[in-house]
Amino acid sequence: MANNLNMATRSAPRSKTRIFATVHYFSQSTRGRVVDLSATGMALELDGPFAAAKGSRVKVQSDDLGFIEGVVQWQHMNRLGLQLKLSTNTLAQLSSYFRFFHEEVKPTLAR
């Protein structure tokens, strides 16, 4: 599936979330929050600058999800889109999150 910008989009259903996390890429890290999550990817809203190009492998650390690895698919201003590196560990963490912690949230505008 593609959008108006001819970018591939996730085929898995997305759930709106508000998970606080830290994104790590080599020696840099920044705080942010996961704003939507699916079985194959996530979108994050970052609190600070983050220099990682498309295709870069990053790690996301949060209390709710643990450590999850992903590949940057897009970055625009303070938002970042990741395709998750699907492993048995990642699938177990996502399954556990949706089973025990997830509550659908309404999106809020950053001010």
Biopython code that builds the backbone (N, CA, C, O; Angstrom):
import numpy as np
from Bio.PDB.StructureBuilder import StructureBuilder

atoms = [
    (1, "MET", "N", (0.845, -1.163, 0.000)),
    (1, "MET", "CA", (0.000, 0.000, 0.000)),
    (1, "MET", "C", (0.895, 1.232, 0.000)),
    (1, "MET", "O", (1.907, 1.252, 0.700)),
    (2, "ALA", "N", (0.541, 2.268, -0.775)),
    (2, "ALA", "CA", (1.342, 3.490, -0.840)),
    (2, "ALA", "C", (0.443, 4.692, -0.600)),
    (2, "ALA", "O", (-0.765, 4.639, -0.834)),
    (3, "ASN", "N", (1.047, 5.768, -0.134)),
    (3, "ASN", "CA", (0.298, 6.998, 0.091)),
    (3, "ASN", "C", (0.595, 7.988, -1.027)),
    (3, "ASN", "O", (1.173, 7.605, -2.044)),
    (4, "ASN", "N", (0.220, 9.238, -0.864)),
    (4, "ASN", "CA", (0.424, 10.240, -1.902)),
    (4, "ASN", "C", (1.889, 10.532, -2.183)),
    (4, "ASN", "O", (2.220, 11.031, -3.258)),
    (5, "LEU", "N", (2.770, 10.232, -1.243)),
    (5, "LEU", "CA", (4.194, 10.481, -1.428)),
    (5, "LEU", "C", (4.925, 9.260, -1.975)),
    (5, "LEU", "O", (6.155, 9.233, -1.999)),
    (6, "ASN", "N", (4.176, 8.248, -2.415)),
    (6, "ASN", "CA", (4.727, 6.997, -2.933)),
    (6, "ASN", "C", (5.622, 6.292, -1.921)),
    (6, "ASN", "O", (6.602, 5.645, -2.292)),
    (7, "MET", "N", (5.279, 6.420, -0.634)),
    (7, "MET", "CA", (5.998, 5.728, 0.429)),
    (7, "MET", "C", (5.200, 4.492, 0.814)),
    (7, "MET", "O", (3.972, 4.536, 0.880)),
    (8, "ALA", "N", (5.889, 3.403, 1.066)),
    (8, "ALA", "CA", (5.213, 2.193, 1.531)),
    (8, "ALA", "C", (4.677, 2.436, 2.935)),
    (8, "ALA", "O", (5.333, 3.082, 3.753)),
    (9, "THR", "N", (3.489, 1.919, 3.210)),
    (9, "THR", "CA", (2.896, 2.071, 4.536)),
    (9, "THR", "C", (2.702, 0.696, 5.153)),
    (9, "THR", "O", (2.737, -0.324, 4.464)),
    (10, "ARG", "N", (2.498, 0.689, 6.458)),
    (10, "ARG", "CA", (2.311, -0.578, 7.169)),
    (10, "ARG", "C", (0.989, -1.219, 6.799)),
    (10, "ARG", "O", (-0.032, -0.542, 6.672)),
    (11, "SER", "N", (1.018, -2.527, 6.628)),
    (11, "SER", "CA", (-0.222, -3.242, 6.324)),
    (11, "SER", "C", (-0.885, -3.750, 7.598)),
    (11, "SER", "O", (-2.075, -4.064, 7.590)),
    (12, "ALA", "N", (-0.133, -3.834, 8.690)),
    (12, "ALA", "CA", (-0.690, -4.301, 9.969)),
    (12, "ALA", "C", (-1.474, -3.168, 10.628)),
    (12, "ALA", "O", (-1.091, -2.004, 10.504)),
    (13, "PRO", "N", (-2.560, -3.485, 11.321)),
    (13, "PRO", "CA", (-3.334, -2.434, 11.996)),
    (13, "PRO", "C", (-2.511, -1.747, 13.082)),
    (13, "PRO", "O", (-1.743, -2.387, 13.800)),
    (14, "ARG", "N", (-2.686, -0.432, 13.186)),
    (14, "ARG", "CA", (-1.951, 0.367, 14.166)),
    (14, "ARG", "C", (-2.813, 0.641, 15.378)),
    (14, "ARG", "O", (-4.032, 0.785, 15.278)),
    (15, "SER", "N", (-2.160, 0.710, 16.522)),
    (15, "SER", "CA", (-2.834, 1.084, 17.765)),
    (15, "SER", "C", (-2.180, 2.351, 18.293)),
    (15, "SER", "O", (-0.954, 2.447, 18.356)),
    (16, "LYS", "N", (-2.992, 3.311, 18.667)),
    (16, "LYS", "CA", (-2.474, 4.549, 19.254)),
    (16, "LYS", "C", (-1.955, 4.246, 20.652)),
    (16, "LYS", "O", (-2.629, 3.584, 21.441)),
    (17, "THR", "N", (-0.761, 4.727, 20.954)),
    (17, "THR", "CA", (-0.145, 4.462, 22.249)),
    (17, "THR", "C", (0.451, 5.742, 22.814)),
    (17, "THR", "O", (0.509, 6.773, 22.144)),
    (18, "ARG", "N", (0.883, 5.651, 24.044)),
    (18, "ARG", "CA", (1.613, 6.741, 24.688)),
    (18, "ARG", "C", (2.678, 6.100, 25.577)),
    (18, "ARG", "O", (2.622, 6.188, 26.804)),
    (19, "ILE", "N", (3.641, 5.457, 24.933)),
    (19, "ILE", "CA", (4.706, 4.743, 25.629)),
    (19, "ILE", "C", (5.957, 5.613, 25.617)),
    (19, "ILE", "O", (6.440, 5.986, 24.549)),
    (20, "PHE", "N", (6.481, 5.937, 26.787)),
    (20, "PHE", "CA", (7.705, 6.726, 26.862)),
    (20, "PHE", "C", (8.896, 5.805, 26.635)),
    (20, "PHE", "O", (8.957, 4.704, 27.182)),
    (21, "ALA", "N", (9.850, 6.273, 25.814)),
    (21, "ALA", "CA", (10.965, 5.424, 25.412)),
    (21, "ALA", "C", (12.203, 6.268, 25.138)),
    (21, "ALA", "O", (12.130, 7.492, 25.034)),
    (22, "THR", "N", (13.333, 5.592, 25.025)),
    (22, "THR", "CA", (14.587, 6.207, 24.610)),
    (22, "THR", "C", (15.051, 5.490, 23.353)),
    (22, "THR", "O", (15.059, 4.261, 23.296)),
    (23, "VAL", "N", (15.441, 6.272, 22.338)),
    (23, "VAL", "CA", (15.918, 5.715, 21.078)),
    (23, "VAL", "C", (17.438, 5.860, 21.048)),
    (23, "VAL", "O", (17.968, 6.942, 21.300)),
    (24, "HIS", "N", (18.134, 4.768, 20.740)),
    (24, "HIS", "CA", (19.595, 4.748, 20.717)),
    (24, "HIS", "C", (20.085, 4.469, 19.300)),
    (24, "HIS", "O", (19.567, 3.589, 18.612)),
    (25, "TYR", "N", (21.103, 5.241, 18.868)),
    (25, "TYR", "CA", (21.750, 5.024, 17.576)),
    (25, "TYR", "C", (23.227, 5.356, 17.755)),
    (25, "TYR", "O", (23.579, 6.523, 17.929)),
    (26, "PHE", "N", (24.078, 4.369, 17.716)),
    (26, "PHE", "CA", (25.504, 4.507, 18.023)),
    (26, "PHE", "C", (25.670, 5.235, 19.350)),
    (26, "PHE", "O", (25.175, 4.752, 20.369)),
    (27, "SER", "N", (26.353, 6.387, 19.375)),
    (27, "SER", "CA", (26.610, 7.067, 20.652)),
    (27, "SER", "C", (25.536, 8.091, 21.010)),
    (27, "SER", "O", (25.627, 8.721, 22.063)),
    (28, "GLN", "N", (24.540, 8.271, 20.180)),
    (28, "GLN", "CA", (23.501, 9.251, 20.499)),
    (28, "GLN", "C", (22.229, 8.568, 20.983)),
    (28, "GLN", "O", (21.921, 7.438, 20.603)),
    (29, "SER", "N", (21.512, 9.278, 21.821)),
    (29, "SER", "CA", (20.211, 8.788, 22.278)),
    (29, "SER", "C", (19.329, 9.984, 22.576)),
    (29, "SER", "O", (19.814, 11.059, 22.929)),
    (30, "THR", "N", (18.041, 9.786, 22.432)),
    (30, "THR", "CA", (17.081, 10.841, 22.731)),
    (30, "THR", "C", (15.812, 10.214, 23.283)),
    (30, "THR", "O", (15.454, 9.087, 22.943)),
    (31, "ARG", "N", (15.148, 10.962, 24.134)),
    (31, "ARG", "CA", (13.878, 10.511, 24.708)),
    (31, "ARG", "C", (12.760, 10.836, 23.729)),
    (31, "ARG", "O", (12.908, 11.682, 22.848)),
    (32, "GLY", "N", (11.652, 10.154, 23.900)),
    (32, "GLY", "CA", (10.483, 10.394, 23.074)),
    (32, "GLY", "C", (9.355, 9.496, 23.531)),
    (32, "GLY", "O", (9.400, 8.913, 24.613)),
    (33, "ARG", "N", (8.335, 9.395, 22.681)),
    (33, "ARG", "CA", (7.237, 8.494, 23.007)),
    (33, "ARG", "C", (6.746, 7.815, 21.746)),
    (33, "ARG", "O", (6.739, 8.398, 20.662)),
    (34, "VAL", "N", (6.338, 6.580, 21.911)),
    (34, "VAL", "CA", (5.767, 5.808, 20.811)),
    (34, "VAL", "C", (4.325, 6.274, 20.661)),
    (34, "VAL", "O", (3.532, 6.142, 21.593)),
    (35, "VAL", "N", (3.975, 6.822, 19.490)),
    (35, "VAL", "CA", (2.621, 7.344, 19.290)),
    (35, "VAL", "C", (1.709, 6.343, 18.598)),
    (35, "VAL", "O", (0.490, 6.403, 18.760)),
    (36, "ASP", "N", (2.283, 5.421, 17.827)),
    (36, "ASP", "CA", (1.480, 4.306, 17.331)),
    (36, "ASP", "C", (2.368, 3.088, 17.145)),
    (36, "ASP", "O", (3.571, 3.190, 16.906)),
    (37, "LEU", "N", (1.730, 1.937, 17.263)),
    (37, "LEU", "CA", (2.460, 0.678, 17.293)),
    (37, "LEU", "C", (1.658, -0.380, 16.558)),
    (37, "LEU", "O", (0.439, -0.470, 16.705)),
    (38, "SER", "N", (2.352, -1.176, 15.768)),
    (38, "SER", "CA", (1.712, -2.320, 15.110)),
    (38, "SER", "C", (2.633, -3.518, 15.264)),
    (38, "SER", "O", (3.691, -3.417, 15.885)),
    (39, "ALA", "N", (2.240, -4.636, 14.710)),
    (39, "ALA", "CA", (3.054, -5.847, 14.800)),
    (39, "ALA", "C", (4.323, -5.739, 13.965)),
    (39, "ALA", "O", (5.243, -6.537, 14.140)),
    (40, "THR", "N", (4.388, -4.762, 13.060)),
    (40, "THR", "CA", (5.549, -4.653, 12.174)),
    (40, "THR", "C", (6.317, -3.349, 12.302)),
    (40, "THR", "O", (7.419, -3.243, 11.764)),
    (41, "GLY", "N", (5.775, -2.348, 12.997)),
    (41, "GLY", "CA", (6.472, -1.068, 13.074)),
    (41, "GLY", "C", (5.924, -0.150, 14.135)),
    (41, "GLY", "O", (4.960, -0.472, 14.829)),
    (42, "MET", "N", (6.563, 1.011, 14.250)),
    (42, "MET", "CA", (6.124, 2.013, 15.216)),
    (42, "MET", "C", (6.495, 3.397, 14.717)),
    (42, "MET", "O", (7.418, 3.567, 13.920)),
    (43, "ALA", "N", (5.753, 4.385, 15.207)),
    (43, "ALA", "CA", (6.073, 5.785, 14.958)),
    (43, "ALA", "C", (6.368, 6.423, 16.304)),
    (43, "ALA", "O", (5.658, 6.190, 17.283)),
    (44, "LEU", "N", (7.419, 7.230, 16.347)),
    (44, "LEU", "CA", (7.827, 7.889, 17.576)),
    (44, "LEU", "C", (7.829, 9.395, 17.388)),
    (44, "LEU", "O", (8.102, 9.897, 16.298)),
    (45, "GLU", "N", (7.524, 10.106, 18.456)),
    (45, "GLU", "CA", (7.651, 11.559, 18.507)),
    (45, "GLU", "C", (8.810, 11.832, 19.451)),
    (45, "GLU", "O", (8.743, 11.486, 20.631)),
    (46, "LEU", "N", (9.876, 12.451, 18.944)),
    (46, "LEU", "CA", (11.109, 12.615, 19.701)),
    (46, "LEU", "C", (11.174, 13.969, 20.397)),
    (46, "LEU", "O", (10.642, 14.961, 19.900)),
    (47, "ASP", "N", (11.837, 13.995, 21.563)),
    (47, "ASP", "CA", (11.988, 15.228, 22.337)),
    (47, "ASP", "C", (13.165, 16.074, 21.874)),
    (47, "ASP", "O", (13.210, 17.268, 22.172)),
    (48, "GLY", "N", (14.108, 15.496, 21.162)),
    (48, "GLY", "CA", (15.296, 16.235, 20.753)),
    (48, "GLY", "C", (15.772, 15.808, 19.386)),
    (48, "GLY", "O", (15.154, 14.959, 18.744)),
    (49, "PRO", "N", (16.882, 16.397, 18.931)),
    (49, "PRO", "CA", (17.417, 16.054, 17.608)),
    (49, "PRO", "C", (17.921, 14.615, 17.572)),
    (49, "PRO", "O", (18.402, 14.079, 18.570)),
    (50, "PHE", "N", (17.801, 14.013, 16.407)),
    (50, "PHE", "CA", (18.214, 12.624, 16.239)),
    (50, "PHE", "C", (18.644, 12.440, 14.797)),
    (50, "PHE", "O", (17.826, 12.565, 13.885)),
    (51, "ALA", "N", (19.919, 12.144, 14.578)),
    (51, "ALA", "CA", (20.462, 12.030, 13.224)),
    (51, "ALA", "C", (20.650, 10.565, 12.856)),
    (51, "ALA", "O", (21.696, 9.978, 13.132)),
    (52, "ALA", "N", (19.651, 9.989, 12.244)),
    (52, "ALA", "CA", (19.737, 8.617, 11.735)),
    (52, "ALA", "C", (19.036, 8.591, 10.382)),
    (52, "ALA", "O", (17.870, 8.969, 10.272)),
    (53, "ALA", "N", (19.744, 8.149, 9.370)),
    (53, "ALA", "CA", (19.201, 8.124, 8.015)),
    (53, "ALA", "C", (18.328, 6.893, 7.803)),
    (53, "ALA", "O", (18.359, 5.945, 8.588)),
    (54, "LYS", "N", (17.548, 6.931, 6.725)),
    (54, "LYS", "CA", (16.730, 5.776, 6.362)),
    (54, "LYS", "C", (17.640, 4.565, 6.194)),
    (54, "LYS", "O", (18.693, 4.648, 5.562)),
    (55, "GLY", "N", (17.223, 3.445, 6.765)),
    (55, "GLY", "CA", (18.014, 2.227, 6.701)),
    (55, "GLY", "C", (18.904, 2.004, 7.912)),
    (55, "GLY", "O", (19.494, 0.933, 8.058)),
    (56, "SER", "N", (19.008, 3.011, 8.790)),
    (56, "SER", "CA", (19.833, 2.881, 9.997)),
    (56, "SER", "C", (19.156, 1.957, 10.998)),
    (56, "SER", "O", (17.937, 1.999, 11.165)),
    (57, "ARG", "N", (19.951, 1.121, 11.665)),
    (57, "ARG", "CA", (19.421, 0.228, 12.705)),
    (57, "ARG", "C", (19.493, 0.949, 14.037)),
    (57, "ARG", "O", (20.556, 1.421, 14.440)),
    (58, "VAL", "N", (18.358, 1.032, 14.721)),
    (58, "VAL", "CA", (18.282, 1.710, 16.013)),
    (58, "VAL", "C", (17.683, 0.765, 17.046)),
    (58, "VAL", "O", (17.074, -0.250, 16.707)),
    (59, "LYS", "N", (17.871, 1.124, 18.325)),
    (59, "LYS", "CA", (17.273, 0.359, 19.422)),
    (59, "LYS", "C", (16.351, 1.276, 20.199)),
    (59, "LYS", "O", (16.683, 2.433, 20.458)),
    (60, "VAL", "N", (15.199, 0.756, 20.566)),
    (60, "VAL", "CA", (14.225, 1.490, 21.369)),
    (60, "VAL", "C", (14.132, 0.783, 22.716)),
    (60, "VAL", "O", (13.953, -0.433, 22.785)),
    (61, "GLN", "N", (14.257, 1.565, 23.781)),
    (61, "GLN", "CA", (14.182, 1.007, 25.137)),
    (61, "GLN", "C", (13.050, 1.683, 25.888)),
    (61, "GLN", "O", (12.979, 2.911, 25.945)),
    (62, "SER", "N", (12.160, 0.876, 26.467)),
    (62, "SER", "CA", (11.074, 1.423, 27.278)),
    (62, "SER", "C", (10.730, 0.439, 28.385)),
    (62, "SER", "O", (11.044, -0.749, 28.302)),
    (63, "ASP", "N", (10.078, 0.953, 29.422)),
    (63, "ASP", "CA", (9.657, 0.081, 30.520)),
    (63, "ASP", "C", (8.584, -0.905, 30.065)),
    (63, "ASP", "O", (8.570, -2.053, 30.509)),
    (64, "ASP", "N", (7.684, -0.464, 29.181)),
    (64, "ASP", "CA", (6.572, -1.313, 28.747)),
    (64, "ASP", "C", (6.979, -2.362, 27.717)),
    (64, "ASP", "O", (6.438, -3.467, 27.711)),
    (65, "LEU", "N", (7.939, -2.020, 26.839)),
    (65, "LEU", "CA", (8.307, -2.915, 25.746)),
    (65, "LEU", "C", (9.664, -3.581, 25.913)),
    (65, "LEU", "O", (9.939, -4.570, 25.234)),
    (66, "GLY", "N", (10.515, -3.080, 26.784)),
    (66, "GLY", "CA", (11.876, -3.597, 26.895)),
    (66, "GLY", "C", (12.728, -3.030, 25.769)),
    (66, "GLY", "O", (12.508, -1.897, 25.342)),
    (67, "PHE", "N", (13.701, -3.803, 25.281)),
    (67, "PHE", "CA", (14.545, -3.403, 24.152)),
    (67, "PHE", "C", (13.967, -3.975, 22.870)),
    (67, "PHE", "O", (13.695, -5.172, 22.779)),
    (68, "ILE", "N", (13.782, -3.108, 21.879)),
    (68, "ILE", "CA", (13.304, -3.546, 20.565)),
    (68, "ILE", "C", (14.195, -2.902, 19.514)),
    (68, "ILE", "O", (14.514, -1.717, 19.604)),
    (69, "GLU", "N", (14.597, -3.687, 18.515)),
    (69, "GLU", "CA", (15.416, -3.170, 17.426)),
    (69, "GLU", "C", (14.547, -2.915, 16.208)),
    (69, "GLU", "O", (13.564, -3.614, 15.963)),
    (70, "GLY", "N", (14.938, -1.888, 15.445)),
    (70, "GLY", "CA", (14.202, -1.570, 14.239)),
    (70, "GLY", "C", (15.074, -0.850, 13.232)),
    (70, "GLY", "O", (16.213, -0.484, 13.523)),
    (71, "VAL", "N", (14.526, -0.652, 12.048)),
    (71, "VAL", "CA", (15.213, 0.034, 10.961)),
    (71, "VAL", "C", (14.426, 1.294, 10.636)),
    (71, "VAL", "O", (13.206, 1.247, 10.478)),
    (72, "VAL", "N", (15.126, 2.423, 10.535)),
    (72, "VAL", "CA", (14.475, 3.697, 10.226)),
    (72, "VAL", "C", (13.902, 3.634, 8.814)),
    (72, "VAL", "O", (14.619, 3.326, 7.862)),
    (73, "GLN", "N", (12.615, 3.925, 8.681)),
    (73, "GLN", "CA", (11.953, 3.970, 7.381)),
    (73, "GLN", "C", (11.739, 5.399, 6.911)),
    (73, "GLN", "O", (11.761, 5.682, 5.713)),
    (74, "TRP", "N", (11.531, 6.300, 7.873)),
    (74, "TRP", "CA", (11.357, 7.713, 7.543)),
    (74, "TRP", "C", (11.624, 8.556, 8.779)),
    (74, "TRP", "O", (11.512, 8.084, 9.911)),
    (75, "GLN", "N", (11.983, 9.826, 8.539)),
    (75, "GLN", "CA", (12.145, 10.791, 9.619)),
    (75, "GLN", "C", (11.687, 12.131, 9.082)),
    (75, "GLN", "O", (12.093, 12.548, 7.997)),
    (76, "HIS", "N", (10.841, 12.804, 9.844)),
    (76, "HIS", "CA", (10.344, 14.122, 9.455)),
    (76, "HIS", "C", (10.238, 14.979, 10.706)),
    (76, "HIS", "O", (9.453, 14.688, 11.608)),
    (77, "MET", "N", (11.035, 16.035, 10.750)),
    (77, "MET", "CA", (11.099, 16.933, 11.903)),
    (77, "MET", "C", (11.367, 16.111, 13.169)),
    (77, "MET", "O", (12.426, 15.494, 13.281)),
    (78, "ASN", "N", (10.444, 16.091, 14.109)),
    (78, "ASN", "CA", (10.682, 15.364, 15.360)),
    (78, "ASN", "C", (9.988, 14.001, 15.391)),
    (78, "ASN", "O", (9.772, 13.442, 16.466)),
    (79, "ARG", "N", (9.640, 13.468, 14.229)),
    (79, "ARG", "CA", (8.970, 12.162, 14.182)),
    (79, "ARG", "C", (9.845, 11.164, 13.434)),
    (79, "ARG", "O", (10.604, 11.515, 12.532)),
    (80, "LEU", "N", (9.708, 9.906, 13.845)),
    (80, "LEU", "CA", (10.547, 8.846, 13.308)),
    (80, "LEU", "C", (9.690, 7.605, 13.093)),
    (80, "LEU", "O", (8.913, 7.226, 13.969)),
    (81, "GLY", "N", (9.828, 6.976, 11.939)),
    (81, "GLY", "CA", (9.107, 5.738, 11.648)),
    (81, "GLY", "C", (10.069, 4.571, 11.572)),
    (81, "GLY", "O", (11.087, 4.641, 10.885)),
    (82, "LEU", "N", (9.748, 3.498, 12.278)),
    (82, "LEU", "CA", (10.611, 2.321, 12.311)),
    (82, "LEU", "C", (9.883, 1.081, 11.825)),
    (82, "LEU", "O", (8.700, 0.889, 12.107)),
    (83, "GLN", "N", (10.602, 0.243, 11.092)),
    (83, "GLN", "CA", (10.140, -1.109, 10.798)),
    (83, "GLN", "C", (10.848, -1.995, 11.807)),
    (83, "GLN", "O", (12.075, -1.967, 11.903)),
    (84, "LEU", "N", (10.097, -2.775, 12.554)),
    (84, "LEU", "CA", (10.675, -3.588, 13.612)),
    (84, "LEU", "C", (11.437, -4.777, 13.050)),
    (84, "LEU", "O", (11.036, -5.378, 12.053)),
    (85, "LYS", "N", (12.541, -5.102, 13.706)),
    (85, "LYS", "CA", (13.282, -6.320, 13.386)),
    (85, "LYS", "C", (12.547, -7.449, 14.094)),
    (85, "LYS", "O", (12.650, -7.599, 15.312)),
    (86, "LEU", "N", (11.812, -8.234, 13.334)),
    (86, "LEU", "CA", (10.951, -9.257, 13.928)),
    (86, "LEU", "C", (11.753, -10.486, 14.331)),
    (86, "LEU", "O", (12.318, -11.187, 13.493)),
    (87, "SER", "N", (11.787, -10.722, 15.617)),
    (87, "SER", "CA", (12.420, -11.906, 16.187)),
    (87, "SER", "C", (11.425, -12.503, 17.175)),
    (87, "SER", "O", (10.399, -11.891, 17.470)),
    (88, "THR", "N", (11.717, -13.674, 17.678)),
    (88, "THR", "CA", (10.805, -14.273, 18.655)),
    (88, "THR", "C", (10.721, -13.410, 19.906)),
    (88, "THR", "O", (9.661, -13.319, 20.526)),
    (89, "ASN", "N", (11.829, -12.776, 20.282)),
    (89, "ASN", "CA", (11.837, -11.903, 21.451)),
    (89, "ASN", "C", (10.940, -10.682, 21.228)),
    (89, "ASN", "O", (10.144, -10.330, 22.098)),
    (90, "THR", "N", (11.068, -10.039, 20.067)),
    (90, "THR", "CA", (10.246, -8.869, 19.754)),
    (90, "THR", "C", (8.771, -9.235, 19.727)),
    (90, "THR", "O", (7.941, -8.517, 20.284)),
    (91, "LEU", "N", (8.442, -10.346, 19.084)),
    (91, "LEU", "CA", (7.041, -10.767, 19.014)),
    (91, "LEU", "C", (6.477, -11.060, 20.397)),
    (91, "LEU", "O", (5.320, -10.744, 20.673)),
    (92, "ALA", "N", (7.281, -11.661, 21.269)),
    (92, "ALA", "CA", (6.829, -11.939, 22.639)),
    (92, "ALA", "C", (6.614, -10.645, 23.415)),
    (92, "ALA", "O", (5.650, -10.531, 24.173)),
    (93, "GLN", "N", (7.502, -9.668, 23.235)),
    (93, "GLN", "CA", (7.361, -8.389, 23.929)),
    (93, "GLN", "C", (6.110, -7.648, 23.464)),
    (93, "GLN", "O", (5.374, -7.100, 24.286)),
    (94, "LEU", "N", (5.863, -7.627, 22.152)),
    (94, "LEU", "CA", (4.667, -6.958, 21.630)),
    (94, "LEU", "C", (3.400, -7.658, 22.103)),
    (94, "LEU", "O", (2.439, -7.005, 22.509)),
    (95, "SER", "N", (3.398, -8.978, 22.050)),
    (95, "SER", "CA", (2.237, -9.740, 22.498)),
    (95, "SER", "C", (1.947, -9.472, 23.969)),
    (95, "SER", "O", (0.793, -9.281, 24.352)),
    (96, "SER", "N", (2.979, -9.458, 24.784)),
    (96, "SER", "CA", (2.823, -9.190, 26.216)),
    (96, "SER", "C", (2.297, -7.781, 26.454)),
    (96, "SER", "O", (1.422, -7.577, 27.296)),
    (97, "TYR", "N", (2.830, -6.800, 25.709)),
    (97, "TYR", "CA", (2.362, -5.423, 25.866)),
    (97, "TYR", "C", (0.871, -5.330, 25.547)),
    (97, "TYR", "O", (0.106, -4.769, 26.332)),
    (98, "PHE", "N", (0.453, -5.870, 24.409)),
    (98, "PHE", "CA", (-0.957, -5.763, 24.020)),
    (98, "PHE", "C", (-1.872, -6.564, 24.948)),
    (98, "PHE", "O", (-3.028, -6.187, 25.143)),
    (99, "ARG", "N", (-1.382, -7.641, 25.512)),
    (99, "ARG", "CA", (-2.195, -8.455, 26.408)),
    (99, "ARG", "C", (-2.371, -7.798, 27.776)),
    (99, "ARG", "O", (-3.469, -7.829, 28.332)),
    (100, "PHE", "N", (-1.312, -7.206, 28.327)),
    (100, "PHE", "CA", (-1.362, -6.756, 29.715)),
    (100, "PHE", "C", (-1.390, -5.243, 29.931)),
    (100, "PHE", "O", (-1.909, -4.792, 30.952)),
    (101, "PHE", "N", (-0.854, -4.447, 29.010)),
    (101, "PHE", "CA", (-0.673, -3.025, 29.285)),
    (101, "PHE", "C", (-1.454, -2.076, 28.390)),
    (101, "PHE", "O", (-1.795, -0.972, 28.816)),
    (102, "HIS", "N", (-1.741, -2.478, 27.171)),
    (102, "HIS", "CA", (-2.257, -1.524, 26.188)),
    (102, "HIS", "C", (-3.657, -1.020, 26.505)),
    (102, "HIS", "O", (-4.566, -1.790, 26.815)),
    (103, "GLU", "N", (-3.800, 0.299, 26.418)),
    (103, "GLU", "CA", (-5.100, 0.962, 26.436)),
    (103, "GLU", "C", (-5.081, 1.953, 25.287)),
    (103, "GLU", "O", (-4.176, 2.783, 25.198)),
    (104, "GLU", "N", (-6.066, 1.875, 24.410)),
    (104, "GLU", "CA", (-6.131, 2.777, 23.259)),
    (104, "GLU", "C", (-6.242, 4.213, 23.759)),
    (104, "GLU", "O", (-7.058, 4.509, 24.632)),
    (105, "VAL", "N", (-5.421, 5.103, 23.206)),
    (105, "VAL", "CA", (-5.439, 6.503, 23.627)),
    (105, "VAL", "C", (-5.813, 7.382, 22.450)),
    (105, "VAL", "O", (-5.607, 7.024, 21.291)),
    (106, "LYS", "N", (-6.368, 8.540, 22.773)),
    (106, "LYS", "CA", (-6.678, 9.513, 21.738)),
    (106, "LYS", "C", (-5.431, 10.346, 21.486)),
    (106, "LYS", "O", (-4.749, 10.732, 22.436)),
    (107, "PRO", "N", (-5.118, 10.632, 20.225)),
    (107, "PRO", "CA", (-3.925, 11.421, 19.941)),
    (107, "PRO", "C", (-4.066, 12.845, 20.472)),
    (107, "PRO", "O", (-5.161, 13.407, 20.492)),
    (108, "THR", "N", (-2.950, 13.414, 20.897)),
    (108, "THR", "CA", (-2.929, 14.800, 21.350)),
    (108, "THR", "C", (-1.929, 15.566, 20.508)),
    (108, "THR", "O", (-0.952, 15.000, 20.018)),
    (109, "LEU", "N", (-2.172, 16.837, 20.343)),
    (109, "LEU", "CA", (-1.263, 17.676, 19.579)),
    (109, "LEU", "C", (-0.124, 18.139, 20.467)),
    (109, "LEU", "O", (-0.342, 18.520, 21.617)),
    (110, "ALA", "N", (1.083, 18.107, 19.942)),
    (110, "ALA", "CA", (2.232, 18.615, 20.699)),
    (110, "ALA", "C", (2.197, 20.135, 20.666)),
    (110, "ALA", "O", (1.951, 20.733, 19.618)),
    (111, "ARG", "N", (2.439, 20.748, 21.794)),
    (111, "ARG", "CA", (2.458, 22.221, 21.862)),
    (111, "ARG", "C", (3.773, 22.702, 22.365)),
    (111, "ARG", "O", (3.981, 23.908, 22.492)),
]
sb = StructureBuilder()
sb.init_structure("model")
sb.init_model(0)
sb.init_chain("A")
sb.init_seg("    ")
for serial, (resi, resn, name, xyz) in enumerate(atoms, 1):
    if name == "N":
        sb.init_residue(resn, " ", resi, " ")
    sb.init_atom(name, np.array(xyz, "f"), 0.0, 1.0, " ", f" {name:<3s}", serial, name[0])
structure = sb.get_structure()
